[in-house]
Amino acid sequence: MSTNSPAKPATPLRCTRCGDEDGPFTTGGLCENCETETASALRGASENVA
């Protein structure tokens, strides 16, 4: 039986939004700073719709 497995990395190597390579990263591919900014923007947009 082979011990080689084509496992994917659990997290990305850089942020998909700003390119930060230091991390830590969310499972969505964003660094924690961009994740926080995105969440804040989405909350603000939903508050303005009502």
Secondary structure, 3 states (H helix, E strand, C coil): CCCCCCCCCCCCCCCCCCCCCCCCECCCCCEHHHHHHHHHHHHHHHHHHC
